[in-house]
Structures are given as C-alpha cells and as structure tokens.
Amino acid sequence: MTDTLTTIEPLLRTLLGAESTRTLITTFAQQDWADDEITRAQERHPDVADVLYHGFSLLTATHERMSTEFVYRAHARELLERVAAGQSTKPATAVEVALSLMQISLATPLNTTAFGLYLRMWRQAGLPDVGGPVTDVDDHYEAIAARGIDEFESIARRKLAEPDRVLALALCDGSHHGEPVVCRLANARAA
C-alpha cells in the first residue's frame, strides 16, 4: 500500500497538502510494519497465532518518533511478545520509556540512574547500537545503579502506561483475512 501512495505522492500533495500527505503515508507505512510484525510474531509463536492476529489494535503509535520504522517495530514487537506470553499490554514499552527519557534529556541533564534506565530501555528494545568510542557503557551504569534503575523502570512503565491498551476480545467473527479459521477469540454468536 505504501508503495502505491509513494507513486501518487505528487498528486496527493496537490490535493491534500504536504503535511496531510506525509501523515497519510506514515500511517499506511505503520500499518504495513504492524502487519509484518504480527506475521513474524505468529511465526515465532504458532500456538497463539490466532490471538496474535487480533493484536493490530494494540499497535498504535504513542509518540511522533514512532514514525521511524525501527522505533515503531521495536514497540510493536514488545507488545506482541506480551500478547504471546499472556502478559498485560498496558505498561509502557521499553521504546515508550526511552522516548520519554529522550524528551526529558532535551530539557535537563539525566542523573546517573535515569541515564542508566535510558541505556537499559534502549538495549531491551533492541534499538541499533549508536557506536562511539565506549562500548557496553550500559554495563557500567548497571554496576553502579542497578537497584535504582530497577525502581525507575518500574515507576516509568507504570506512569507511562496506556490503560486502554488491551486486546479487543469480542471482535473475531471466525474469519481472518476473509478465510474461515478456528480462533479462540471467535464470538460464539458468529459460529
């Protein structure tokens, strides 16, 4: 879908304007990434593939930086892993915590514990190595502030939680992509 939009982007810009066109293309790209991450999660967890199929509604971007593919995908992956494990999807993801810390760091320097949490969340999210002369710097922060980082992580995930981010259980009509399936979330009335 994104490729089609990109080919007609000049026309869209004329009709909708640059900002609306950019938003539309980003939204459709995120939908493609979400579908791909769901498929990958289903391959990793075939025993709950039917439940993961319904994970799309959980994968809403919660920060403008999630318009970047690797950031969005890391966020989506964590949520889908939680679905597969039967865990709550409400607490903030590692990406959400890292993005909050990024915003805070633009206003004020992070203390040792907060920076250690930033590094931990970056690593947990599987975000790319930023390079530089110091490697494994997060190990040093963990060594000197692990207990505080644990506490900050717990607080951040709770404070940044999305209380409405829950799997919609009653939406399945017994078909996925138009094909009849056996789905444990299928509405009994649809059968």
ZIWO-V660671 format. One record per run of one state. SS is the DSSP state (H for helix, E for strand, - for the rest). FROM is the first residue (numbers start at 1). TO is the last residue. If there is no record, write none. Layout:
# ZIWO-V660671
ss->[SS:SS]
from->[FROM:FROM]
to->[TO:TO]
This chain:
# ZIWO-V660671
ss->[-:H:-:H:-:H:-:H:-:H:-:H:-:H:-:H:-:H:-:E:-:E:-:E:-:E:-:H:-]
from->[1:2:8:9:17:18:45:46:59:64:68:69:86:94:108:112:126:137:160:172:173:175:177:179:181:186:187:188:191]
to->[1:7:8:16:17:44:45:58:63:67:68:85:93:107:111:125:136:159:171:172:174:176:178:180:185:186:187:190:191]
